[in-house]
Amino acid sequence: MSSQNTNEEIDTQILGRIEKWTDLIGNLFVSLFHRVTLFGIGAATVWSSAETFHMIFQKGTASIQDLLLLFIYLEIGAMVGIYFKTNHMPVRFLIYVAITAVTRLIIDLVNKHETNMEILLLGTTILILALANALVRYASNKFPSNTGEVT
């Protein structure tokens, strides 16, 4: 009986070590994937911003849509930077990007003289996103999960 118990203990120890190493390797790969992807997103954001600036200089003027697009790039860059510093994805910044993108759509619709119903629906979308932002801010202040976390 003691021989069988010893073998079971050894098996349990081996399985525990295997699990520990696979967890370590898995976490390493996930961390590497996050870093490589963040560098890619950051590089693509810088590249897209440079292309937008180039296009603005070629036109000789910047439209409000161009400026809003640059704000979107700024928010994406800020999200990447915050994620590198804190390892947390700031949800509020995603909401800001969505609000800015919908605002660009509204401006495009106004310029094309589209129906008021589409503009009203997009305006309602912005209101819902603003309320979601307020809810996220309230929840992160009322129920913080981590003192240094940015939401």
MARBA-3410 file (N, C-alpha, C, O; in Angstrom, 1 decimal):
151
0.8,-1.2,0.0,0.0,0.0,0.0,0.9,1.3,0.0,0.6,2.2,-0.7 ~ 1.9,1.3,0.8,2.8,2.5,0.9,3.5,2.7,-0.4,3.7,3.9,-0.8 ~ 3.8,1.7,-1.2,4.4,1.9,-2.5,3.5,2.5,-3.5,3.8,3.4,-4.3 ~ 2.2,2.1,-3.4,1.2,2.7,-4.3,0.9,4.2,-3.9,0.8,5.0,-4.8 ~ 0.9,4.5,-2.6,0.7,5.9,-2.2,1.9,6.7,-2.6,1.7,7.9,-3.0
3.1,6.2,-2.5,4.3,6.9,-2.9,4.2,7.2,-4.4,4.6,8.3,-4.9 ~ 3.8,6.2,-5.2,3.7,6.4,-6.7,2.7,7.5,-7.0,2.9,8.3,-7.9 ~ 1.5,7.5,-6.3,0.5,8.5,-6.5,1.0,9.9,-6.1,0.7,10.8,-6.8 ~ 1.8,9.9,-5.0,2.3,11.2,-4.6,3.3,11.8,-5.7,3.3,12.9,-6.0 ~ 4.1,10.9,-6.2,5.1,11.2,-7.2,4.3,11.7,-8.5,4.7,12.7,-9.1
3.3,10.9,-8.9,2.5,11.3,-10.0,1.9,12.7,-9.8,1.8,13.5,-10.8 ~ 1.4,12.9,-8.6,0.7,14.2,-8.3,1.8,15.3,-8.4,1.5,16.4,-8.9 ~ 3.0,15.1,-7.9,4.0,16.1,-7.9,4.4,16.4,-9.4,4.6,17.5,-9.7 ~ 4.6,15.3,-10.2,5.0,15.5,-11.6,3.9,16.3,-12.3,4.2,17.2,-13.1 ~ 2.6,16.0,-12.1,1.5,16.7,-12.7,1.5,18.2,-12.3,1.2,19.1,-13.1
1.8,18.4,-11.0,1.8,19.7,-10.5,2.9,20.6,-11.2,2.7,21.7,-11.5 ~ 4.1,19.9,-11.3,5.2,20.6,-12.0,4.9,20.9,-13.5,5.2,22.0,-14.0 ~ 4.3,19.9,-14.1,3.9,20.1,-15.5,2.9,21.3,-15.7,3.0,22.1,-16.6 ~ 1.9,21.3,-14.8,0.9,22.3,-14.8,1.6,23.7,-14.5,1.2,24.7,-15.2 ~ 2.5,23.8,-13.6,3.2,25.0,-13.3,4.0,25.5,-14.5,3.9,26.7,-14.8
4.7,24.6,-15.2,5.5,25.0,-16.4,4.6,25.4,-17.6,4.9,26.4,-18.3 ~ 3.5,24.7,-17.8,2.6,25.0,-18.9,1.9,26.4,-18.6,1.7,27.2,-19.5 ~ 1.6,26.6,-17.3,1.0,27.9,-17.0,2.0,29.0,-17.3,1.7,30.1,-17.8 ~ 3.3,28.8,-16.8,4.3,29.8,-17.1,4.5,30.1,-18.6,4.6,31.2,-19.0 ~ 4.6,29.0,-19.3,4.8,29.2,-20.8,3.6,29.8,-21.4,3.7,30.7,-22.3
2.4,29.4,-21.0,1.2,30.0,-21.6,1.1,31.5,-21.3,0.8,32.3,-22.1 ~ 1.4,31.8,-20.0,1.4,33.3,-19.6,2.4,34.1,-20.4,2.2,35.2,-20.8 ~ 3.6,33.5,-20.6,4.6,34.1,-21.4,4.2,34.4,-22.8,4.3,35.5,-23.3 ~ 3.6,33.4,-23.5,3.1,33.6,-24.8,2.0,34.6,-24.9,1.9,35.4,-25.8 ~ 1.1,34.6,-24.0,0.0,35.6,-23.9,0.6,37.0,-23.8,0.2,37.9,-24.4
1.5,37.1,-22.9,2.2,38.4,-22.6,2.9,38.9,-23.9,2.8,40.1,-24.3 ~ 3.6,38.0,-24.5,4.3,38.3,-25.8,3.4,38.7,-26.8,3.6,39.7,-27.6 ~ 2.3,38.0,-27.0,1.3,38.3,-28.0,0.7,39.7,-27.7,0.5,40.5,-28.7 ~ 0.4,40.0,-26.5,-0.1,41.4,-26.1,0.9,42.4,-26.5,0.5,43.4,-27.1 ~ 2.1,42.2,-26.2,3.2,43.3,-26.5,3.3,43.5,-28.0,3.3,44.6,-28.4
3.5,42.4,-28.7,3.7,42.4,-30.1,2.5,43.1,-30.8,2.6,44.0,-31.7 ~ 1.3,42.7,-30.4,0.1,43.3,-30.9,-0.1,44.8,-30.6,-0.4,45.6,-31.5 ~ 0.3,45.2,-29.4,0.3,46.6,-29.0,1.3,47.4,-29.8,0.9,48.5,-30.3 ~ 2.5,46.8,-30.1,3.4,47.5,-30.9,2.8,47.7,-32.3,3.0,48.7,-32.9 ~ 2.2,46.7,-32.8,1.6,46.7,-34.1,0.5,47.8,-34.2,0.4,48.5,-35.2
-0.4,47.8,-33.2,-1.5,48.8,-33.2,-0.9,50.2,-33.1,-1.3,51.1,-33.7 ~ 0.1,50.3,-32.2,0.8,51.6,-32.1,1.4,52.1,-33.4,1.3,53.2,-33.8 ~ 2.2,51.2,-34.0,2.8,51.5,-35.3,1.8,51.9,-36.4,1.9,52.8,-37.1 ~ 0.7,51.1,-36.4,-0.4,51.4,-37.4,-1.0,52.7,-37.1,-1.4,53.4,-38.1 ~ -1.2,53.1,-35.9,-1.8,54.3,-35.5,-0.9,55.5,-35.9,-1.4,56.5,-36.5
0.4,55.4,-35.7,1.4,56.4,-36.1,1.4,56.5,-37.6,1.4,57.7,-38.1 ~ 1.4,55.4,-38.3,1.4,55.4,-39.7,0.1,56.1,-40.3,0.2,56.9,-41.2 ~ -1.0,55.7,-39.8,-2.3,56.3,-40.2,-2.4,57.8,-39.9,-2.8,58.6,-40.7 ~ -1.8,58.2,-38.8,-1.8,59.6,-38.4,-0.9,60.4,-39.4,-1.3,61.5,-39.9 ~ 0.2,59.8,-39.7,1.1,60.4,-40.7,0.5,60.6,-42.0,0.6,61.6,-42.7
-0.2,59.5,-42.5,-0.9,59.6,-43.8,-2.0,60.6,-43.8,-2.2,61.3,-44.7 ~ -2.7,60.8,-42.7,-3.8,61.8,-42.6,-3.2,63.2,-42.6,-3.7,64.1,-43.3 ~ -2.1,63.4,-41.9,-1.4,64.7,-41.9,-0.9,65.0,-43.4,-1.0,66.1,-43.8 ~ -0.3,64.0,-44.0,0.1,64.1,-45.4,-1.0,64.5,-46.3,-0.9,65.4,-47.1 ~ -2.2,63.9,-46.2,-3.3,64.2,-47.0,-3.8,65.6,-46.7,-4.2,66.3,-47.6
-3.8,66.0,-45.4,-4.2,67.4,-45.0,-3.3,68.4,-45.7,-3.7,69.4,-46.2 ~ -2.0,68.2,-45.6,-1.0,69.1,-46.2,-1.2,69.1,-47.8,-1.0,70.2,-48.4 ~ -1.5,68.0,-48.4,-1.7,68.0,-49.8,-3.0,68.8,-50.2,-3.0,69.5,-51.2 ~ -4.0,68.7,-49.4,-5.3,69.5,-49.6,-5.1,70.9,-49.3,-5.7,71.8,-50.0 ~ -4.2,71.2,-48.4,-4.0,72.6,-48.0,-4.9,73.1,-46.9,-4.9,74.3,-46.5
-5.8,72.2,-46.5,-6.8,72.6,-45.5,-7.2,71.3,-44.7,-7.2,70.2,-45.3 ~ -7.7,71.5,-43.5,-8.1,70.4,-42.7,-9.6,70.6,-42.4,-10.1,71.6,-41.9 ~ -10.4,69.6,-42.8,-11.8,69.6,-42.5,-12.0,69.1,-41.0,-11.1,68.6,-40.4 ~ -13.2,69.4,-40.5,-13.5,68.9,-39.2,-13.4,67.4,-39.1,-13.1,66.8,-38.1 ~ -13.8,66.7,-40.2,-13.7,65.2,-40.2,-12.2,64.8,-40.1,-11.9,63.8,-39.4
-11.3,65.5,-40.7,-9.9,65.2,-40.6,-9.4,65.4,-39.2,-8.7,64.5,-38.6 ~ -9.8,66.5,-38.5,-9.4,66.7,-37.2,-10.0,65.6,-36.2,-9.3,65.2,-35.3 ~ -11.3,65.3,-36.4,-11.9,64.2,-35.6,-11.2,62.9,-35.8,-11.0,62.1,-34.8 ~ -10.7,62.6,-37.0,-10.0,61.4,-37.3,-8.6,61.4,-36.5,-8.2,60.4,-36.0 ~ -8.0,62.6,-36.5,-6.8,62.7,-35.7,-7.0,62.5,-34.2,-6.2,61.9,-33.5
-8.2,63.0,-33.7,-8.5,62.7,-32.3,-8.7,61.2,-32.1,-8.3,60.7,-31.0 ~ -9.3,60.5,-33.0,-9.4,59.1,-32.9,-8.1,58.4,-32.8,-7.9,57.6,-31.9 ~ -7.2,58.8,-33.6,-5.8,58.3,-33.6,-5.1,58.6,-32.2,-4.4,57.8,-31.6 ~ -5.4,59.8,-31.7,-4.8,60.2,-30.4,-5.4,59.3,-29.3,-4.6,58.9,-28.5 ~ -6.7,59.1,-29.3,-7.3,58.2,-28.3,-6.7,56.8,-28.4,-6.5,56.1,-27.3
-6.6,56.3,-29.6,-6.0,54.9,-29.7,-4.6,54.9,-29.2,-4.2,53.9,-28.5 ~ -3.8,55.9,-29.5,-2.4,55.9,-29.0,-2.4,56.0,-27.5,-1.6,55.4,-26.9 ~ -3.3,56.8,-26.9,-3.4,56.9,-25.5,-3.8,55.5,-24.9,-3.2,55.2,-23.8 ~ -4.7,54.8,-25.5,-5.1,53.5,-25.0,-3.9,52.6,-25.0,-3.7,51.8,-24.0 ~ -3.1,52.6,-26.1,-2.0,51.7,-26.1,-1.0,52.1,-25.0,-0.4,51.2,-24.4
-0.7,53.4,-24.9,0.2,53.8,-23.8,-0.2,53.4,-22.4,0.5,53.0,-21.6 ~ -1.5,53.6,-22.2,-2.1,53.3,-20.8,-2.0,51.8,-20.6,-1.7,51.3,-19.5 ~ -2.3,51.0,-21.7,-2.2,49.5,-21.5,-0.7,49.1,-21.2,-0.5,48.2,-20.3 ~ 0.2,49.7,-21.9,1.6,49.4,-21.6,2.0,49.7,-20.1,2.7,49.0,-19.5 ~ 1.5,50.9,-19.6,1.9,51.3,-18.3,1.1,50.6,-17.2,1.7,50.3,-16.1
-0.1,50.2,-17.4,-1.0,49.7,-16.3,-1.4,48.2,-16.6,-1.9,47.6,-15.6 ~ -1.3,47.7,-17.8,-1.8,46.4,-18.1,-3.4,46.3,-18.0,-3.9,45.2,-17.8 ~ -4.0,47.4,-18.1,-5.5,47.5,-18.1,-5.9,48.2,-19.4,-5.3,49.2,-19.8 ~ -7.0,47.8,-20.0,-7.6,48.4,-21.1,-8.6,49.5,-20.6,-9.6,49.1,-20.0 ~ -8.3,50.7,-20.9,-9.2,51.8,-20.5,-10.5,51.8,-21.3,-10.5,52.3,-22.5
-11.6,51.3,-20.8,-12.9,51.2,-21.5,-13.4,52.6,-21.9,-14.0,52.8,-23.0 ~ -13.1,53.6,-21.0,-13.6,55.0,-21.4,-13.1,55.5,-22.7,-13.8,56.1,-23.4 ~ -11.8,55.1,-23.0,-11.2,55.6,-24.2,-11.9,55.0,-25.4,-12.1,55.6,-26.5 ~ -12.3,53.7,-25.3,-13.1,53.1,-26.4,-14.4,53.8,-26.6,-14.8,54.0,-27.8 ~ -15.0,54.2,-25.6,-16.3,55.0,-25.7,-16.0,56.3,-26.3,-16.8,56.8,-27.2
-14.9,57.0,-26.0,-14.6,58.3,-26.6,-14.3,58.1,-28.1,-14.8,58.9,-28.9 ~ -13.6,57.0,-28.5,-13.4,56.7,-29.9,-14.7,56.6,-30.6,-15.0,57.1,-31.7 ~ -15.6,55.8,-30.0,-17.0,55.6,-30.6,-17.7,56.9,-30.8,-18.3,57.1,-31.8 ~ -17.7,57.7,-29.7,-18.4,59.0,-29.8,-17.8,59.8,-30.9,-18.6,60.5,-31.7 ~ -16.5,59.9,-31.0,-15.9,60.7,-32.1,-16.2,60.1,-33.5,-16.4,60.9,-34.4
-16.2,58.8,-33.6,-16.5,58.2,-34.9,-18.0,58.5,-35.3,-18.2,58.7,-36.5 ~ -18.9,58.4,-34.4,-20.3,58.7,-34.7,-20.4,60.2,-35.0,-21.2,60.5,-35.9 ~ -19.7,61.0,-34.4,-19.7,62.4,-34.7,-19.3,62.7,-36.1,-19.8,63.5,-36.8 ~ -18.2,62.0,-36.5,-17.8,62.1,-37.9,-18.9,61.6,-38.9,-19.1,62.2,-39.9 ~ -19.6,60.6,-38.5,-20.7,60.1,-39.4,-21.8,61.2,-39.5,-22.3,61.4,-40.6
-22.1,61.8,-38.4,-23.1,62.8,-38.4,-22.7,64.0,-39.3,-23.5,64.5,-40.1 ~ -21.5,64.4,-39.2,-21.0,65.5,-40.1,-21.0,65.1,-41.5,-21.4,65.9,-42.4 ~ -20.7,63.9,-41.8,-20.8,63.4,-43.2,-22.2,63.4,-43.7,-22.5,63.8,-44.8 ~ -23.2,63.0,-42.8,-24.6,63.0,-43.2,-25.1,64.4,-43.4,-25.8,64.7,-44.4 ~ -24.7,65.3,-42.6,-25.1,66.7,-42.7,-24.5,67.3,-44.0,-25.3,68.0,-44.8
-23.3,67.0,-44.4,-22.7,67.4,-45.6,-23.4,66.9,-46.8,-23.4,67.5,-47.9 ~ -23.9,65.7,-46.7,-24.7,65.0,-47.8,-26.1,65.3,-47.8,-26.9,64.9,-48.7 ~ -26.6,66.1,-46.9,-28.0,66.6,-46.7,-28.9,65.4,-46.6,-29.9,65.3,-47.3 ~ -28.5,64.4,-45.7,-29.3,63.2,-45.5,-30.5,63.6,-44.6,-30.6,64.7,-44.1 ~ -31.4,62.6,-44.4,-32.6,62.8,-43.6,-32.3,63.1,-42.2,-31.2,62.7,-41.6
-33.2,63.8,-41.6,-33.0,64.2,-40.2,-33.1,62.9,-39.3,-32.5,62.9,-38.2 ~ -33.8,61.9,-39.7,-34.0,60.7,-38.9,-32.7,60.0,-38.6,-32.4,59.6,-37.5 ~ -31.9,59.9,-39.7,-30.6,59.2,-39.5,-29.7,60.0,-38.5,-29.0,59.5,-37.7 ~ -29.7,61.4,-38.7,-28.9,62.2,-37.8,-29.4,62.1,-36.4,-28.7,62.1,-35.4 ~ -30.8,62.1,-36.2,-31.4,61.9,-34.9,-31.0,60.6,-34.2,-30.6,60.5,-33.0
-31.0,59.5,-35.0,-30.6,58.2,-34.5,-29.1,58.2,-34.1,-28.8,57.6,-33.0 ~ -28.3,58.8,-34.9,-26.8,58.9,-34.5,-26.6,59.8,-33.3,-25.8,59.5,-32.5 ~ -27.4,60.8,-33.2,-27.3,61.7,-32.0,-27.8,60.9,-30.7,-27.2,61.1,-29.7 ~ -28.8,60.1,-30.9,-29.2,59.2,-29.8,-28.1,58.2,-29.4,-27.9,57.9,-28.2 ~ -27.4,57.7,-30.4,-26.3,56.8,-30.2,-25.2,57.5,-29.3,-24.7,56.9,-28.4
-24.9,58.8,-29.7,-23.9,59.5,-28.9,-24.4,59.7,-27.4,-23.7,59.6,-26.5 ~ -25.7,60.0,-27.3,-26.3,60.1,-25.9,-26.1,58.8,-25.1,-25.7,58.9,-24.0 ~ -26.4,57.7,-25.8,-26.3,56.4,-25.1,-24.8,56.2,-24.7,-24.5,55.7,-23.6 ~ -23.9,56.5,-25.6,-22.5,56.3,-25.3,-22.0,57.2,-24.2,-21.2,56.8,-23.4 ~ -22.5,58.4,-24.2,-22.2,59.4,-23.1,-22.7,58.9,-21.8,-22.0,59.0,-20.7
-23.9,58.3,-21.8,-24.5,57.7,-20.5,-23.7,56.5,-20.1,-23.4,56.3,-18.9 ~ -23.2,55.7,-21.1,-22.4,54.5,-20.8,-21.1,55.0,-20.1,-20.6,54.4,-19.2 ~ -20.5,56.1,-20.7,-19.3,56.6,-20.1,-19.5,57.1,-18.7,-18.6,56.8,-17.8 ~ -20.6,57.8,-18.5,-20.9,58.3,-17.1,-21.1,57.1,-16.2,-20.6,57.1,-15.0 ~ -21.7,56.0,-16.6,-21.9,54.8,-15.8,-20.5,54.2,-15.5,-20.3,53.7,-14.4
-19.7,54.1,-16.5,-18.3,53.5,-16.3,-17.6,54.3,-15.3,-16.9,53.7,-14.3 ~ -17.6,55.6,-15.4,-16.9,56.5,-14.5,-17.4,56.3,-13.0,-16.7,56.2,-12.1 ~ -18.8,56.3,-12.9,-19.4,56.2,-11.6,-19.0,54.8,-11.0,-18.6,54.8,-9.8 ~ -19.1,53.8,-11.8,-18.8,52.4,-11.3,-17.4,52.3,-10.9,-17.1,51.7,-9.8 ~ -16.5,52.9,-11.6,-15.0,52.8,-11.3,-14.7,53.6,-10.1,-13.8,53.2,-9.3
-15.4,54.7,-9.8,-15.2,55.4,-8.6,-15.9,54.8,-7.4,-15.3,54.8,-6.3 ~ -17.1,54.3,-7.6,-17.8,53.7,-6.5,-17.3,52.3,-6.1,-17.3,52.0,-4.9 ~ -16.9,51.5,-7.1,-16.5,50.1,-6.9,-15.1,49.9,-7.5,-15.0,49.1,-8.5 ~ -14.1,50.5,-7.0,-12.8,50.4,-7.7,-12.2,48.9,-7.5,-12.3,48.4,-6.4 ~ -11.7,48.4,-8.6,-11.1,47.1,-8.5,-9.7,47.1,-8.2,-9.1,46.1,-7.7
-9.0,48.2,-8.5,-7.6,48.4,-8.3,-7.3,49.9,-8.2,-7.8,50.7,-9.0 ~ -6.6,50.3,-7.2,-6.4,51.8,-6.9,-5.7,52.5,-8.1,-6.0,53.6,-8.3 ~ -4.8,51.8,-8.8,-4.1,52.4,-9.9,-4.7,52.2,-11.2,-4.1,52.6,-12.3 ~ -5.8,51.6,-11.3,-6.5,51.3,-12.6,-7.1,52.5,-13.3,-7.7,53.3,-12.6 ~ -6.9,52.5,-14.6,-7.6,53.6,-15.4,-8.7,52.9,-16.2,-8.4,51.9,-16.9
-9.9,53.4,-16.0,-11.0,52.8,-16.8,-11.6,53.8,-17.8,-12.5,53.5,-18.5
END
